[in-house]
Amino acid sequence: MYYEIIRADGSTKFYKIFTTMLDDFDRQDVLDLYRLVKERFEITSPEGYDRLLWGDLITLFEPIHVLLMDTRITIHMMVEKKYPLTPEMLSRMLSRKLEVDCECEMAYELLRFTRSQLKK
């Protein structure tokens, strides 16, 4: 599977890796791609490679929390969304002394949410 980019001039290029695509894009290209993909998936949910592209673009443009576990698991969490984390994962997050890299209300909200879910 590949990302197929068709430019306004009709030229087409295929990319297997998102970062390779970004190497060929300038800032305006990336902003336009984000706008187009966001408009396309306002009503429907992306699937397959579209979902990967959407996730990569969200990571670039929207606020996220990145949860790094000591088992080398990385979870990118959107600020506005609640996640169905398992009790085991919540327990591991708290027992491993979940830390935040900056003080902000969203980080505290994530900690409060984690504790409240664990109590349920």
C-alpha positions in Angstrom: 0.0 0.0 0.0 1.1 3.5 -0.8 0.1 7.1 -0.4 -0.8 8.4 -3.9 -0.4 12.2 -4.1 -1.9 13.9 -7.2 -1.0 17.5 -7.5 -3.1 20.2 -9.1 -0.8 20.1 -12.2 -1.8 16.4 -12.7 1.5 14.9 -11.7 1.4 11.9 -9.5 3.8 10.4 -7.0 3.6 7.4 -4.7 5.0 7.3 -1.2 5.3 4.3 1.1 6.4 6.2 4.1 4.9 9.4 5.4 8.2 11.0 6.4 9.5 10.5 2.8 6.5 12.3 1.5 7.2 15.2 3.9 10.7 15.5 2.5 9.2 16.5 -0.9 6.6 18.8 0.6 6.9 22.4 1.6 4.9 23.9 4.5 2.0 24.9 2.3 1.8 21.4 0.8 1.5 19.9 4.3 -1.1 22.5 5.4 -3.1 21.8 2.2 -2.9 18.1 2.7 -4.1 18.4 6.3 -7.0 20.6 5.2 -8.1 18.2 2.4 -7.8 15.1 4.6 -9.6 16.8 7.5 -12.5 17.8 5.2 -12.7 14.3 3.7 -13.1 12.6 7.1 -15.4 15.1 8.8 -18.3 12.8 8.3 -16.7 9.3 7.7 -14.0 7.4 9.5 -10.8 6.7 7.6 -9.8 3.1 7.1 -6.5 1.3 6.1 -3.8 3.6 4.9 -6.1 6.6 5.1 -6.3 6.0 8.8 -2.5 6.0 9.0 -2.3 9.2 7.0 -5.0 10.8 9.2 -3.1 9.8 12.4 0.2 11.1 11.1 -1.4 14.5 10.2 -3.2 14.8 13.5 0.1 14.2 15.3 1.6 17.1 13.3 -1.2 19.6 13.8 -3.3 18.8 16.9 -2.4 18.7 20.5 -1.6 15.2 21.8 -0.2 13.5 24.9 2.5 11.0 24.3 2.5 8.1 26.7 5.8 6.3 26.8 5.8 3.0 28.7 8.9 1.3 30.0 8.1 -1.7 27.8 8.8 0.6 24.8 5.1 1.1 24.0 4.2 4.5 22.8 0.6 5.7 22.8 -0.3 9.0 21.2 -3.4 10.3 22.9 -5.5 13.1 21.6 -6.2 15.8 24.2 -10.0 15.9 23.7 -10.6 12.2 23.5 -11.1 9.6 26.3 -9.5 6.3 25.8 -10.7 2.9 26.9 -7.6 1.9 28.7 -7.6 -1.5 30.4 -7.3 -1.7 34.2 -4.0 -3.4 33.7 -2.6 -0.5 31.6 -4.0 2.1 34.0 -2.4 0.2 36.9 1.0 0.1 35.1 0.8 3.8 34.3 0.4 4.7 37.9 2.7 2.1 39.4 5.5 3.2 37.0 5.0 6.7 38.3 3.5 8.3 35.2 5.3 11.6 34.7 4.6 14.6 32.5 7.3 16.6 30.8 5.5 20.0 31.4 3.0 21.3 33.9 -0.3 22.0 32.2 -4.0 21.4 32.9 -4.2 18.7 30.3 -1.5 16.7 31.9 -3.2 16.9 35.3 -6.5 16.0 33.6 -4.9 12.9 32.2 -3.6 11.9 35.6 -7.0 12.5 37.2 -8.7 10.6 34.5 -6.3 7.6 34.9 -6.9 7.5 38.6 -10.7 7.7 38.3 -10.8 4.9 35.7 -8.7 2.7 37.9 -11.1 3.1 40.8 -14.0 2.0 38.6 
